Amino acid sequence: MSATTPVVQGAPCWVSLITSDLRLSLDFYHALLGWEFRPAFHRKEYVVAYKDGEPVAGIGALARSMGFPVAWSPYFAVGSADKAADRIRERGATVAVGPISFGPGRVAWAADPMGAPFGIWEGYTEPEWPVRRGPGFPSWIELRTRDVFAATIFYSQVLGWDTEPPERCDVRYADEQVLVRIEGRTVGGLRGGALESAPDPRIRPRWHVYFCVGDVPAAAEHAAALGGEVVAPPEQSQHGWEATLRDSQGGLFTVTSEDH
């Protein structure tokens, strides 16, 4: 997350995988999505993934040292990580780590009141991240939660969606979900539904990160061959083909045939 221009308050600005074995994760995503990797921020346990020379995601072997589960999470840009962290706590949610200095900015890892993990980032990001669309690039983030309207109020207040002018940040209900638009681009959604209080982590409230691939059925088959798991088999949706997968360390993500 190194860049030269600030982004809209509350804009999704990055996705990162917290994993337990960095080498195995790099091998998996290199083979599946064609990513290359470079060390970042002078930390041996954290790398940035690149596709066609553009930064697309981070991967850090922090699960064991910080006691985190293996998971993909989105990060949202804020003007002050300290103030955002205070707002998170004031609204009954949890700040697990931070804010702490991390590379060229400050970061905190949190969970919303329903338990969905996310990150906040104070600093600069790649302009209009993700810089490019197409196979191997992040294409969408989506919160699946129990009460979509309560979640929308929480994130609006914590991230500042409700303080930005509508031409910069627009949050509206459409297509049975709340859509977040940043400077005219629809970048993510919040969706409610039949999520019960079950012990199965696959159906707990969480943010899902989507990556675009050229062939979803082939990607699902390849992921399984690489030691991953097909959680939801390929199926047609309004956005093309989709499949939900786990990587070789258990990280959950979705591949899709089209940019949202």
GULUM-34649 format. One line per 10 residues: number of its first residue (from 0); their letters; for each residue x, y, z of N, C-alpha, C. Coordinates in pm, whole numbers, plus 32768, in hexadecimal, padded with zeros to 4 digits. Each point is the difference from the previous one (the first is absolute). Layout:
<sites>
NUM) a) X/Y/Z/X/Y/Z/X/Y/Z ~ ...;
</sites>
This chain:
<sites>
0) msattpvvqg) 8053/7F8A/8000/7FAD/8076/8000/8057/807C/8000 ~ 8048/8012/7F96/8054/8076/7FF4/7FD1/8051/7F8A ~ 7FE5/807F/8015/7FCA/804D/7F91/8012/8095/8019 ~ 7FC4/804E/7FA9/801B/808E/8003/7F85/8056/8017 ~ 7F87/7FC9/7FF6/7F8A/8054/800F/7FA0/7FC2/8064 ~ 7FBC/8054/8050/7FA0/7FCB/8061/7F82/7FCF/7FBB ~ 7FB5/7FAC/8044/7F84/7FCC/7FC9/7F8B/8031/8053 ~ 7F89/7FE4/7FD2/7F86/8027/8046/7FFC/7FBC/8088 ~ 7FD1/8049/8065/7FEF/7FC6/8085/7FA7/7F84/7FFA ~ 8030/7F92/8039/7FB3/7F85/8002/8006/7FB0/7F81;
10) apcwvslits) 8050/8029/7F9F/800B/7FB4/7F83/804C/7F7F/8017 ~ 7FD1/7F90/7FC9/8052/7F87/8003/8084/801D/7FBA ~ 806F/7FE2/8044/8081/8028/7FC8/8063/7F8D/7FF6 ~ 7FDC/7F8B/8032/8061/7F91/8000/7FBB/7F82/802F ~ 8035/7F8D/7FDA/7FD9/7F81/803C/807F/7FB8/8029 ~ 7FF8/7FB6/806D/8077/7FBC/8032/7FD9/7F7A/803E ~ 8055/7F9F/7FEC/7FED/7F7B/8039/805A/7FF0/8079 ~ 7FC5/7FDF/8070/804D/7FD5/8075/8005/7F68/7FFB ~ 8079/7FCB/7FF8/8011/7F71/7FEE/8060/7FC9/8068 ~ 800D/7F7D/8003/8058/7FC1/8062/8085/7FD5/7FC3;
20) dlrlsldfyh) 8002/7FDF/7F80/807B/7FD3/7FBD/8011/8053/7F81 ~ 805A/8060/8004/800F/805C/7F90/8029/7FB9/7F80 ~ 8060/7FA6/8009/8032/7FBD/7F89/7F92/7FAF/7FB9 ~ 7FB0/7FB8/804F/7F95/7FB1/7FC3/7F96/805B/7FC0 ~ 7FE3/806F/8040/7F9E/805E/7FC7/8033/803D/7F7F ~ 807F/8025/7FFC/8037/803B/7F86/7FFD/7F9B/7F8E ~ 8022/7F84/801D/7FFC/7F98/7F98/7F72/7FEE/7FCB ~ 7F9E/8002/805A/7F75/7FEB/7FD9/7FCF/8070/7FA4 ~ 8012/807C/8029/7FC9/806F/7FB2/8051/801E/7F82 ~ 807F/7FE2/8002/804D/800B/7F85/7FCA/7FA0/7F97;
30) allgwefrpa) 7FE6/7F85/802A/7FCF/7F9C/7FA2/7F71/801C/7FD4 ~ 7FAB/8030/805C/7F72/8012/7FDF/7FE4/8083/7FB7 ~ 803B/806F/8030/7FDE/8085/7FCA/8072/8042/7FB4 ~ 8073/7FBD/7FFA/8070/8037/7FB4/8045/8074/8044 ~ 7FF9/8008/8084/803D/806E/8048/8097/7FED/800F ~ 8046/8071/7FFF/808C/8005/8027/8008/804F/8083 ~ 806E/7FF2/8048/8005/8038/8086/8082/804C/8018 ~ 7FF4/8069/8053/8075/804D/802A/7FF5/801A/8096 ~ 8070/7FF9/8048/7FFD/8024/808F/7FD1/8090/800F ~ 7FC0/801B/8071/7FC9/8087/8015/801C/8031/808C;
40) fhrkeyvvay) 8019/8082/800C/8009/8047/807F/806D/7FC8/805B ~ 8066/7FC1/7FC5/8070/7FCA/804C/7FD2/7F98/8067 ~ 7F96/7FB7/7FDD/7FCD/7F97/8058/800B/7F7A/7FB8 ~ 8046/7FA3/803B/8016/7F80/7FBF/7F81/7FAC/7FFA ~ 7F9D/8023/8056/7F87/7FAF/8003/7F90/803A/7FA9 ~ 801B/806D/7FB5/7F98/8040/7FB1/8032/801D/7F73 ~ 7FAD/7FDD/7F9C/8023/801C/7F75/7F89/8042/7FBB ~ 801C/8043/7F91/7F98/8037/7FAA/7FFB/7FAC/7F81 ~ 7F87/7FDB/7FD9/7FEB/7FB4/7F86/7FEC/8060/7F8B ~ 803A/7FDC/7F8D/7FF6/8051/7F88/7FC8/7FAC/7F8E;
50) kdgepvagig) 7FB1/8041/7FAD/7FCE/7FC4/7F84/801B/8061/7F8F ~ 8049/7FD1/7F9C/8026/8056/7F8F/8045/8080/8031 ~ 8050/7FF2/8069/804C/8070/8033/7FB5/805E/805C ~ 7F7E/7FE5/801A/7FAF/8057/8054/7FE6/7FBD/8087 ~ 8007/804B/806D/7FE3/7FC5/8084/7F6C/7FE2/800F ~ 7FE2/7F88/8030/7F73/7FD8/800B/7FD6/7FD9/808D ~ 805C/7FCD/8052/7FD9/7FCD/8083/807C/7FEC/8056 ~ 7FEA/7FF1/8082/806B/7FE0/805D/7FEC/7F76/803B ~ 806E/7FC0/8025/7FF9/7F7F/8045/8064/8005/8073 ~ 7FCF/7FE5/8079/8055/8005/8075/7FF1/7F84/8056;
60) alarsmgfpv) 8070/7FC8/802B/8000/7F8B/8058/7FF2/802E/8090 ~ 7F87/8031/8022/7FE8/803C/8083/7F9C/7FB0/8053 ~ 7FCB/7F93/7FC8/7F97/7FB7/8046/802F/7FC9/8085 ~ 8077/7FC5/8002/8030/7FC3/807C/802F/806B/8064 ~ 804D/8063/7FCF/803A/8062/805C/7F97/805A/803F ~ 7F93/801D/7FB7/7F98/8059/8033/7F84/7FB5/802E ~ 7FFF/7F7D/7FEE/7F8D/7FB2/802B/7F85/8014/7FA9 ~ 8015/8024/7F7F/7F92/8017/7FA4/7FE1/7F80/7FB3 ~ 7F84/7FEE/7FD4/7FE1/7F93/7FA4/8035/8022/7F75 ~ 8017/7F9A/7FB0/8027/8016/7F74/7F87/8039/7FB6;
70) awspyfavgs) 800E/8077/7FC6/7F8D/8040/7FC2/802B/8073/7FA5 ~ 7FB0/8015/7F97/800A/8078/7FAE/7FAA/806E/8040 ~ 8031/807B/7FFD/7FB3/8070/8035/8016/807C/7FAA ~ 7F99/8054/7FF5/8011/8080/7FBD/8033/806A/8061 ~ 803A/806A/7FC9/802F/8072/804E/7FBE/807E/7FC9 ~ 7FE1/805B/805A/7FBB/807A/7FDB/8054/8078/8029 ~ 8007/8064/7FA9/8051/8077/8019/7FB9/805D/8061 ~ 804C/802F/8063/7FCB/8061/8060/8066/8070/8014 ~ 7FCF/8074/8028/805B/806F/8018/8052/7FEF/807D ~ 7FC5/7FC1/8066/8045/7FE9/807F/7FDC/7F75/8031;
80) adkaadrire) 8064/7FA9/8008/7FE7/7F79/8032/7FD7/8003/8093 ~ 8037/805D/804C/7FDD/8009/808D/7F6D/8027/8012 ~ 7FD3/8063/7FB5/7F74/802A/800C/7FA2/7F92/7FCF ~ 8025/7FBD/7F93/7FAC/7F92/7FCE/7FFB/7F8E/8064 ~ 8071/7FE0/803F/8003/7F97/8065/7FA7/8024/8077 ~ 8002/807F/8028/7FA9/802C/806C/7F6C/7FEF/7FDA ~ 7FDE/8024/7F84/7F75/7FF2/7FD4/7FD7/7F6D/7FFD ~ 805C/7FA7/7FDA/7FE2/7F72/7FFF/7FDD/7FD0/808C ~ 8052/8025/8061/7FE8/7FD4/808B/7F80/803D/8038 ~ 7FE7/807F/7FE0/7F89/8044/8033/7F80/7FBD/7FD0;
90) rgatvavgpi) 8007/7FBB/7F91/7F89/7FC1/7FC7/7FF8/7F6A/801C ~ 8048/7FD5/8067/7FF5/7F77/802E/804D/7F9B/7FB1 ~ 805B/802C/7FAD/8051/7FA5/7FB1/808B/7FF4/803E ~ 8057/7FB4/7FBF/8081/7FDC/803B/8073/802E/7FA8 ~ 8064/803C/803D/8080/8019/7FBF/8062/7F99/8037 ~ 8027/7FA1/7FAB/8053/7F91/802E/8092/8029/800F ~ 8033/804B/7F9F/808C/802C/8001/8007/808D/7FC7 ~ 8050/8056/8041/8019/8084/7FCB/7FA8/806C/803D ~ 8008/8074/7FBF/8050/8021/7F89/8097/7FFA/801C ~ 804A/7FCD/7F9C/8090/7FF8/8009/803D/8031/7F7D;
100) sfgpgrvawa) 807E/8029/8007/8047/8027/7F86/801A/7F85/7FAC ~ 7FEA/800D/7F7F/8015/7F90/7FA5/8028/803A/7F79 ~ 8080/7FF4/7FDD/802F/8039/7F82/7FEA/8096/7FFD ~ 7FC3/8034/7F94/7FEF/8090/7FF1/7F84/8038/8045 ~ 7FBF/7FB2/8055/7F87/8031/803F/7FE7/7FBE/8085 ~ 7F81/8001/802A/7FD9/7FC1/807D/7F87/7FA7/7FE5 ~ 7FFA/7F90/8045/7F9A/7F9C/7FE5/7FC6/7FCE/8083 ~ 7F83/7FD5/7FFB/7FC1/7FBB/8071/7FA9/7F90/7FC8 ~ 7FFC/7F93/804B/7FAA/7F8F/7FDD/7F8C/7FFE/8060 ~ 7F86/7FF3/7FCB/7F88/800C/8052/7F99/7F97/7FD6;
110) adpmgapfgi) 7F95/7FF8/804E/7F8D/7FAE/7FDE/7F83/8052/801D ~ 7F9E/7FFB/7FA7/7F86/804D/8013/7FAA/7FBF/806E ~ 7F8F/803D/8025/7FB1/7FC9/806F/7FCE/7F72/7FEA ~ 7FF7/7FD3/7F82/7FD5/7F77/7FE4/8075/7FA0/7FF2 ~ 807B/8036/800B/8076/7FA9/7FFE/804B/7FFA/7F7D ~ 7FD8/804B/7F9A/8045/7FFC/7F7F/8082/8051/8008 ~ 8074/7FC2/7FE2/8080/8048/8008/8012/8061/7F8B ~ 8046/806F/801B/8025/8060/7F98/8076/8051/8033 ~ 803D/804D/7FA8/8071/8053/8027/7FE5/8091/7FDF ~ 8043/805A/8049/7FFE/808E/7FDF/808F/802C/7FE4;
120) wegytepewp) 800D/805D/7FA2/8084/802B/7FD1/8006/8098/7FFD ~ 8064/8036/8042/801A/808F/7FFC/8080/8017/7FB1 ~ 7FF5/8044/7F91/8074/8017/7FAC/7FD5/8015/7F71 ~ 8054/7FD6/7FA5/7FE3/800F/7F72/7FF6/7F77/7FC1 ~ 7FB5/7FFA/7F94/7FE9/7F81/7FBB/8015/8012/7F6B ~ 7FFF/7F91/7FB9/8004/8007/7F6E/7F83/8046/7FCF ~ 800B/8066/7FAC/7F8A/8047/7FCF/7F9F/7FA1/7FBA ~ 7F80/800E/8021/7F95/7FB2/7FC4/801B/7F6A/8009 ~ 803C/7FD6/8070/8018/7F70/8013/7F7D/7FB3/7FF7 ~ 7FFE/7F88/7FC2/806F/7FC3/7FB8/801B/804A/7F7E;
130) vrrgpgfpsw) 8081/800B/7FDF/8029/8054/7F91/7FCA/7FCD/7F7C ~ 7FFD/7F7C/7FF0/7FCF/7FC5/7F85/7F99/7F97/8020 ~ 7FAD/7FE2/7F9E/7F9F/7F95/800F/8025/7F91/7F9E ~ 7FD7/7F86/8024/801B/7F8F/7FAA/8033/7F8B/8052 ~ 801C/7F8F/7FBF/802B/7F87/8048/8075/801B/805E ~ 7FF1/7FD0/807B/8068/800E/8064/7FF2/807A/8058 ~ 7FA0/8059/7FE2/7FEF/807C/804B/7F86/7FF7/805C ~ 8005/8043/8073/7F86/800B/8052/7F93/8047/7FB2 ~ 7F85/7FCE/800B/7F94/803C/7FB4/7F8C/802E/8056 ~ 7FFA/7FD6/807F/7F89/801E/804F/801A/7FD9/8091;
140) ielrtrdvfa) 7FC3/8047/805D/7FF9/7FD3/808A/7F6F/8002/802A ~ 7FD9/7FA1/8054/7F74/7FF7/8027/7FF5/7FCF/8090 ~ 7FB7/804B/8051/7FE3/7FD6/8089/7F81/7FAD/8000 ~ 8008/7F89/8038/7F8B/7FAD/8014/7FE6/7FFB/8096 ~ 7F8E/8035/8028/7FE6/8015/808E/7F6E/7FE5/801F ~ 7FDA/800B/807F/7F77/7FE2/8027/7FA3/8077/7FED ~ 802E/8077/8025/7FAD/8078/7FF9/804A/8067/7FAA ~ 7FDB/8006/7F81/804A/8053/7FA2/7FF0/8095/8020 ~ 7F8F/8028/8035/7FEA/808E/801B/804E/802C/807B ~ 8005/7FAC/8068/8052/8020/8074/8093/8005/7FD9;
150) atifysqvlg) 802C/7FA4/7FA9/808B/8000/7FD1/801F/807D/7FB1 ~ 7FA1/802B/7FAC/8016/8078/7FAF/8010/807B/805A ~ 7FAF/800B/8067/800D/8070/805D/8088/7FFB/8045 ~ 8029/7F8A/802D/8080/7FF3/8045/8073/802D/7FA6 ~ 800A/7FC9/7F87/8070/8022/7FA9/7FFA/8091/7FD2 ~ 7F87/8034/7FEB/7FF4/808D/7FD7/8038/805C/806B ~ 7FDF/7FE3/807D/802E/8056/806E/8094/7FED/801D ~ 802F/7F85/7FFA/808D/7FE4/8020/805D/8031/7F92 ~ 7FDA/7FEA/7F83/8059/801E/7F90/7FEB/808B/7FC4 ~ 7F93/8042/8025/7FE9/8085/7FCB/7FB5/8004/7F7D;
160) wdteppercd) 7FBD/7F92/7FDD/7FB1/8003/7F85/7F99/806F/8005 ~ 7FC9/8019/8078/7F95/8062/800C/8033/8090/8007 ~ 8084/8012/7FFC/8037/8089/8003/8032/802D/7F76 ~ 800E/7FA1/7FA3/8030/8024/7F7A/7F8B/8033/7FAC ~ 8019/8060/7FA7/7F95/802B/7FA4/7FD8/7F8D/7FA4 ~ 7F82/7FFB/7FD5/7FCE/7F8E/7FB3/804A/7FE6/7F7E ~ 803B/8067/7FC5/8049/7FE8/7F84/8084/7FB5/801A ~ 802E/7FFF/807C/807B/7FB8/8022/7FE1/7F76/803B ~ 7F99/7FF8/8054/7FDB/7F81/803F/7F69/7FF9/8008 ~ 7FC8/7F99/7FC3/7F6F/7FEF/7FFB/7FDE/7F73/8031;
170) vryadeqvlv) 7FAD/7FF8/8066/7FD5/7F7F/8036/7F69/7FF5/7FEC ~ 7FD6/7F9A/7FB8/7F72/7FF4/7FE0/7FD6/7F6D/7FFC ~ 7F7E/7FE9/8013/7FC9/7F78/7FFC/7FCF/7FE2/7F73 ~ 8031/7F92/7FC6/7FD8/7FD7/7F7A/8020/7F6D/7FEF ~ 7FAE/7FBB/7FB2/8018/7F73/7FE0/800F/7FAC/8080 ~ 7FAB/801D/8064/7FFB/7FB4/807D/8082/8008/8050 ~ 804B/806B/7FED/8077/8015/8051/801F/8095/8005 ~ 8055/8026/805D/802F/808B/8008/807F/800A/7FAE ~ 8002/805B/7FA0/8072/8011/7FA7/804E/807D/8028 ~ 8084/7FF4/7FFE/8058/8070/8020/8043/802F/7F7F;
180) riegrtvggl) 7FEB/807F/7FDE/803A/8039/7F88/8064/806C/8027 ~ 8078/7FF6/7FCA/8069/8061/801A/8021/8047/7F7E ~ 7FE5/8082/7FFC/801A/8052/7F8A/7FCB/7FBE/7F81 ~ 7F83/7FD1/800A/7FBC/7FC7/7F8C/8018/7F6D/7FE6 ~ 805A/7FC2/804C/801B/7F72/7FEC/7FBF/7FAF/8070 ~ 7FB4/7F99/7FDF/7FCB/7FA7/8065/806F/7FA1/802A ~ 8028/8006/8080/8078/7FB9/802C/7FE3/7F91/8064 ~ 7F86/7FFA/8036/7FE3/7F98/8060/7F6F/8001/8028 ~ 7FD9/7F98/8049/7F75/7FF4/802B/7FF6/7FC5/808B ~ 7F8D/8018/803E/7FDF/7FC5/8081/7F7C/7FB8/7FEE;
190) rggalesapd) 8000/7F7F/8022/7F8B/7FAD/7FE5/7FD4/7FBA/8081 ~ 7F7E/8005/801F/7FC8/7FB8/8070/7FC8/7F7B/7FD2 ~ 7FCF/7FB2/805F/7FC7/7F80/7FD7/7FF4/7FA0/8073 ~ 7FEB/7F83/7FDE/7FE6/7F97/8064/8083/7FCD/803B ~ 803F/8054/8050/8079/7FD9/8048/7FDB/7FEE/8093 ~ 8003/7F86/802D/7FDC/7FE5/808A/807E/7FF5/8056 ~ 7FEC/7FFD/8082/8072/7FF6/805C/8031/7F70/8003 ~ 804B/7FDB/7F9C/8030/7F76/7FF4/8095/7FFD/801D ~ 8033/7F8F/802F/808F/7FF6/801C/8055/7FF2/7F84 ~ 7FC2/7FE4/7F8E/804B/7FEC/7F85/8033/8087/7FCE;
200) prirprwhvy) 8086/8017/7FFD/8034/8083/7FD7/7FE1/8022/7F70 ~ 7FD9/7F9D/7FB0/7FE3/801C/7F73/7F83/8055/7FF0 ~ 7FA8/8002/8063/7F86/804D/7FF0/7FF4/806F/8068 ~ 806B/801C/8047/7FFF/8073/8059/800C/8080/7FAF ~ 7FD2/8071/8038/8012/807F/7FB7/8092/8018/7FDF ~ 801A/8027/7F86/8089/8019/7FD6/7FFF/804E/7F7D ~ 8070/8044/7FE8/8018/803F/7F7E/8039/7F97/7FA0 ~ 7FC9/7FFC/7F88/8035/7FA7/7F99/804C/8053/7F9A ~ 8075/7FD0/7FDB/8052/8040/7F99/7FF4/7FAF/7F80 ~ 7FE4/8044/7F92/7FEF/7FC0/7F7E/8079/801E/7FA8;
210) fcvgdvpaaa) 802C/7F9C/7FB4/806A/8011/7F9E/7FCD/7FCF/7F79 ~ 8022/804C/7F9A/7FD6/7FDE/7F79/805D/7F95/7FC5 ~ 7FC6/7F9E/7FBC/804C/7F99/7FB9/7FC3/7FEC/7F77 ~ 804C/7FC8/7FA5/7FCE/7FEC/7F79/7F9D/7F8E/7FF5 ~ 800F/7F98/8053/7FAD/7F89/7FF8/7FE6/7FD0/808E ~ 7F88/8018/8033/7FE1/7FDF/808B/8004/7F6A/801B ~ 7FBE/7FAB/7FAE/8008/7F6F/801B/8090/7FCC/7FFF ~ 8051/8032/7FA3/808B/7FD3/7FFA/804D/8030/807B ~ 7FE4/807B/802F/8043/8034/8076/7FDB/7FAF/807B ~ 7F81/7FDA/800C/7FD6/7FB0/8073/8046/7F78/7FFF;
220) ehaaalggev) 8006/7FC3/7F8D/8044/7F7E/7FF4/8094/800D/8021 ~ 803D/806D/7FCF/808E/8017/8019/801A/8017/8095 ~ 7FA7/804E/8041/8010/801B/808E/7FFE/7F7F/8051 ~ 7FA5/7FA8/7FDF/7FF9/7F80/8046/807E/7FAE/7FEB ~ 8035/8002/7F86/807A/7FB6/7FE2/8078/8039/804A ~ 7FFA/8081/8023/806E/8042/8047/7FF6/7FEE/8098 ~ 7F9E/7FB4/802D/7FF0/7FE9/808F/7F96/8055/8041 ~ 7FB5/804B/7FAE/7F92/8050/8034/7F7F/7FB1/8003 ~ 7F91/8047/800E/7F7D/7FC0/800D/7F99/8053/7FB5 ~ 7FA3/7FBC/7FBD/7F8F/8043/7FC0/7F8E/8002/8064;
230) vappeqsqhg) 7FE3/8075/8039/7F97/800F/8065/7F77/800A/7FBF ~ 7FF5/8052/7F98/7F85/800C/7FB1/8027/7FEC/7F6F ~ 7FD0/7F97/7FBE/802B/7FE1/7F78/7FD7/806D/7F9D ~ 8040/8003/7F8D/7FE0/8067/7F9D/7F6D/8002/7FDC ~ 7FC9/807A/7FFB/7F76/8011/7FD7/7FF0/8088/7FBE ~ 7F97/800C/7FB1/7FE5/807D/7FBA/7FBA/8062/805D ~ 802D/807D/8001/7FBF/8069/804D/7FE7/8077/7FA4 ~ 7FC9/806B/8039/7FE7/8076/7FAE/8081/8042/7FD2 ~ 8070/7FDA/803E/8082/8039/7FDA/8057/7F9B/7FB6 ~ 7FC2/7F98/7FC9/804E/7F9A/7FBB/8015/7F87/8059;
240) weatlrdsqg) 8063/7FAF/7FDF/801D/7F89/804F/8046/8027/8082 ~ 7FE0/7FB7/806D/8040/8015/8080/8019/7F7B/8045 ~ 8067/7FFA/8052/8019/7F8C/8055/8047/8032/807E ~ 7FDA/7FC9/8072/8042/8022/807D/8062/7F92/8025 ~ 807B/8028/801F/806E/7FA2/8014/8046/801B/8084 ~ 804B/7F9C/802E/8061/8013/806C/808A/7FE1/7FCA ~ 8062/8050/8029/8088/7FE4/7FD4/803A/7F8F/8054 ~ 807D/7FE1/7FEA/803F/7F8D/8041/8010/8012/8096 ~ 7FF3/807F/8032/8009/801B/808F/7F78/801B/8040 ~ 7F96/7FFC/7FAE/7F79/8015/8034/7FC4/8087/7FE6;
250) glftvtsedh) 8047/805A/7FBB/7FCB/8084/7FE2/7F8E/7FFA/7F9C ~ 7F8F/803D/8023/7F88/7FFB/7FAD/7FFE/8077/7F9F ~ 7FDF/7FE7/7F82/7FF4/8069/7F9C/7FA6/7FD0/7F90 ~ 7FDB/805A/7FA7/7FA8/7FE0/7F91/8044/8026/7F7E ~ 7FEF/7FAC/7F9C/8030/8023/7F79/7F85/8016/7FA9 ~ 800B/8060/7FA6/7F91/8025/7FAA/8034/8017/7F73 ~ 7FA8/7FEC/7F9E/802A/800D/7F74/7FF7/808D/7FCD ~ 7FBE/8058/804B/7FEE/8089/7FD1/801D/8061/8070 ~ 8028/807B/7FD8/800C/806D/8061/7F75/802D/8026 ~ 7FEB/801B/807F/7F7E/802F/802D/7FED/8092/7FD8;
</sites>
